[in-house]
Amino acid sequence: MRLPFSVQVFVIAKHGSTWSVLLLQRNPRPELSLPDFWQGVSGALEPGESFEAAAIREVWEETSIRLQSVNSACFEHVYPIKAEWRNSYGPEPTHVQEKVFYGVIPEMRIPKLSDEHKAFGWCVQSEALSLLTFANNAQCVQAVFKALSERAA
C-alpha cells in the first residue's frame, strides 16, 4: 500500500543572477481523475524512508538529476485522498501529508523524463506561478522562492 506521506521537490539553478526552477508537465491519468498539469518532482515515501531521502530518490527517478542534498522550504500541506486513489492507500488514511523541498544544482540541465511526464521547462518565478495552476503547487513554489531569498539575506 502507498504511504500517505509525499514530497514535492523543486530543482533550482541560477541563470545569471536569477533563480530558475525546473517544472515537469505530468501525463494525464484519467483513471485517477488527474489531468495533465505542471508541478515539481513529486512522489510518495517508501516504508522506512525519510522525507529528505524520498525527495532525493524521486528527483533521480523522474529526471536522472542526482542531488547530494535537499533543503526544506518550510512548507507542507495536506490533501484528501480521492475515491479513485483508495485502492492505492487502503481503507485507513483519509489525507496525504506533503512536504516541500528544493535542491540546488550548479547549472540548468536537460532532465531525462520518466514516463510520468511529457514536458519540462526551466522557469523564473513569474513563469512558474503562471503554470502551477493545479492544487497547491503555486504555494509550494512560492515557499521555495521565499526560502531562497531568506537564505541569501
C-alpha positions as CSV (number, residue, x, y, z in Angstrom):
1,M,0.0,0.0,0.0
2,R,1.1,3.5,-0.7
3,L,2.0,5.6,2.4
4,P,0.0,8.8,3.0
5,F,3.2,10.9,3.0
6,S,4.6,12.7,0.0
7,V,7.2,15.1,-1.2
8,Q,7.3,17.8,-3.8
9,V,10.8,18.9,-4.8
10,F,11.8,21.8,-7.0
11,V,15.2,21.6,-8.7
12,I,16.7,25.1,-8.7
13,A,19.6,26.6,-10.7
14,K,20.9,30.1,-11.1
15,H,20.8,31.7,-14.6
16,G,22.9,34.8,-14.3
17,S,21.6,36.5,-11.1
18,T,18.1,34.9,-11.3
19,W,16.9,31.6,-9.9
20,S,15.1,29.3,-12.3
21,V,13.1,26.3,-11.3
22,L,12.6,23.0,-13.2
23,L,8.9,22.2,-13.7
24,L,7.5,19.0,-15.1
25,Q,4.2,18.5,-17.0
26,R,2.5,15.3,-16.0
27,N,0.8,13.0,-18.4
28,P,-2.9,12.9,-17.7
29,R,-4.2,10.0,-15.6
30,P,-8.0,9.9,-16.2
31,E,-8.3,6.7,-14.2
32,L,-7.1,8.7,-11.2
33,S,-9.1,11.8,-12.1
34,L,-5.8,13.7,-12.7
35,P,-5.4,16.0,-15.7
36,D,-2.1,16.9,-17.2
37,F,-0.6,19.7,-15.1
38,W,2.7,21.3,-14.2
39,Q,4.5,20.6,-10.9
40,G,7.8,20.0,-9.3
41,V,9.0,16.4,-8.8
42,S,6.6,14.6,-6.5
43,G,6.2,11.2,-5.0
44,A,5.3,9.1,-2.0
45,L,7.7,7.9,0.7
46,E,8.6,4.3,0.8
47,P,8.5,2.3,4.1
48,G,11.3,3.4,6.5
49,E,12.3,6.3,4.2
50,S,12.7,9.9,5.5
51,F,11.1,12.8,3.6
52,E,14.6,14.0,2.6
53,A,15.7,10.6,1.3
54,A,12.4,10.4,-0.7
55,A,13.0,13.8,-2.2
56,I,16.5,12.9,-3.4
57,R,15.2,9.5,-4.8
58,E,12.2,11.0,-6.6
59,V,14.3,13.6,-8.3
60,W,16.7,10.9,-9.6
61,E,13.8,8.6,-10.7
62,E,11.9,11.3,-12.5
63,T,14.7,13.4,-14.0
64,S,18.0,11.5,-13.7
65,I,19.4,14.5,-11.8
66,R,21.4,13.4,-8.8
67,L,21.0,15.7,-5.8
68,Q,23.5,15.4,-3.0
69,S,21.1,17.1,-0.5
70,V,17.8,18.9,-0.3
71,N,16.6,21.9,1.7
72,S,13.2,22.3,3.4
73,A,11.1,25.0,2.0
74,C,9.4,25.1,5.5
75,F,6.1,24.5,3.8
76,E,3.8,21.5,3.9
77,H,0.1,20.9,3.2
78,V,-2.4,18.1,3.5
79,Y,-4.7,17.0,0.7
80,P,-7.6,14.5,0.8
81,I,-7.3,11.0,-0.7
82,K,-9.8,10.9,-3.6
83,A,-12.0,7.9,-4.1
84,E,-10.2,7.0,-7.3
85,W,-6.9,6.6,-5.2
86,R,-8.4,4.4,-2.5
87,N,-7.1,1.1,-3.9
88,S,-3.5,2.5,-3.6
89,Y,-3.9,3.7,0.0
90,G,-6.2,1.1,1.6
91,P,-9.1,1.9,3.8
92,E,-7.5,3.8,6.7
93,P,-5.8,7.1,5.7
94,T,-8.0,10.0,4.6
95,H,-5.4,12.5,3.7
96,V,-1.8,12.8,2.4
97,Q,0.8,14.9,4.1
98,E,3.1,16.6,1.6
99,K,6.4,18.4,2.5
100,V,8.1,20.7,0.1
101,F,11.9,20.7,-0.6
102,Y,14.3,22.2,-3.1
103,G,17.6,21.1,-4.4
104,V,20.2,23.5,-5.9
105,I,22.3,22.4,-8.9
106,P,25.2,24.4,-10.4
107,E,23.5,25.0,-13.8
108,M,20.3,24.2,-15.7
109,R,20.3,20.7,-17.2
110,I,18.1,18.9,-19.6
111,P,16.3,16.2,-17.5
112,K,15.7,12.7,-18.7
113,L,12.0,12.5,-18.0
114,S,10.3,9.4,-16.6
115,D,7.1,8.0,-18.2
116,E,5.1,10.1,-15.7
117,H,5.9,13.4,-17.6
118,K,5.6,14.7,-21.1
119,A,7.4,18.0,-20.9
120,F,9.7,20.2,-18.8
121,G,10.6,23.8,-18.6
122,W,13.1,25.9,-16.7
123,C,11.1,28.9,-15.4
124,V,11.7,32.1,-13.4
125,Q,9.3,32.7,-10.5
126,S,6.6,34.6,-12.5
127,E,6.6,31.9,-15.3
128,A,6.4,29.1,-12.7
129,L,3.4,30.8,-10.9
130,S,1.5,31.1,-14.2
131,L,2.0,27.4,-15.0
132,L,1.3,26.0,-11.5
133,T,-2.5,26.0,-11.5
134,F,-3.2,22.6,-10.0
135,A,-3.9,22.2,-6.3
136,N,-1.4,24.0,-4.0
137,N,1.5,23.8,-6.4
138,A,1.8,27.6,-6.8
139,Q,2.0,27.9,-3.0
140,C,4.7,25.2,-2.9
141,V,7.0,27.1,-5.3
142,Q,6.3,30.4,-3.6
143,A,7.6,28.8,-0.4
144,V,10.8,27.7,-2.2
145,F,11.5,31.2,-3.6
146,K,10.8,32.7,-0.1
147,A,13.3,30.2,1.4
148,L,15.9,31.0,-1.3
149,S,15.5,34.8,-0.6
150,E,15.8,34.2,3.2
151,R,18.9,32.1,2.6
152,A,20.5,34.8,0.6
153,A,19.8,37.5,3.2
